[in-house]
């Protein structure tokens, strides 16, 4: 059984029992897909912003390492981890878009 078929009637009942709340009666799967896509887009934006900050911090650590091998290696690893994080985020968003096109 679909999870949404269980949640939507319950949400409608809760909204109907609260005065001043207008329940949404014509919510379609396309609307839910749009909401999910918007959330995924924002999450990707936040991921890229955080990764950009981490790359900037790692770049400063690299510049200020003074040639010490451990500090240089730590800074390089942070840059690599940030790049991998961005790649995974973009790949996940691309796969979600691909699945949306197929379905």
N, C-alpha and C positions, 0 to 999 in steps of 0.2 A: 504494500500500500504506500502511496506517495506521502512523504512527510508534510508537504504543503497542504494536502487535503485534510490533514489533522490539525494543522496550525491555523489555517485561515478561518474556519468556523469558530475556534476558540478566541482568536483575536477579534473577530466580529462581535462575539458575545460580550467580551470585555469592553470594547469600544461602545457598544450600544448601551451598556449599563452605566456608563459615565456621562453625566449631563455636560453638554457643550462639546462633546467629541462626535464628529461626523465620521461614521465608518466608511471605509472604502469598499464599495460593492462591485466595482467593475475592474478589479485588478486582474490583469492577464499574465500569462507566462512571458510575453514579450516585455511587459513592464518589469517583471522580476529579473529577467535577463539583462535589461538595461541597468537596473540598480546594481546587479552583480558586476557588470562591466565597469560601471562608474567607480565602485569600491576597488576593483582590481587596478584601475588606472591610477587612483589616488595612492594605493599601496605601492605601486611601481614608482610613482613620483617621489614618495617619501623614502623608498629604498635608494633611489639614485641620489637624492639629496644627502642622505646619511653617508653613503659611500663617497660622495664628493668631499664631504667634510673629513672623512677618514683618510682619503688620499692626500688632502691638504696637510693634515697633521703628520702623516707619514713622510711627506716631502720635507716638511720642516725638520723632522727627526733625522732624516737622511742628510740634510744640509748641515745640521748642527752636530752630527755624530763625530766629527773630527777624525774620521778614518778608522775609528774603532770597529773591529770586525763584527762584534756582537750587536752593536747599535745599527750598523749598516744592514746586517742581515734581518734584524727585527723590522726596520723600516721597509725593506724590500718585501718582506712577508706580508706586512700590512697592506701594501699597495697591491700585491697579488691577491690577497683575500678580498679586498674591495672590488677588484676587477672581476673576480670569480662571482662575487655576490651580484654585481650588475648583470653579468652574463646570465646567471641563473634566473634572475628576475625577469629579464627580457625574454628569455626562452620560455619561462612559465607563462608569461602574458601572451606570447606568440602561440603557444600550444592551446591556451584557452580560446584565443581568436580562431584558430584552426578548427577546434571542436565546435565552436559556435557556427562556423560556416558549413561544416559537415551536417550538423543536426539541423 
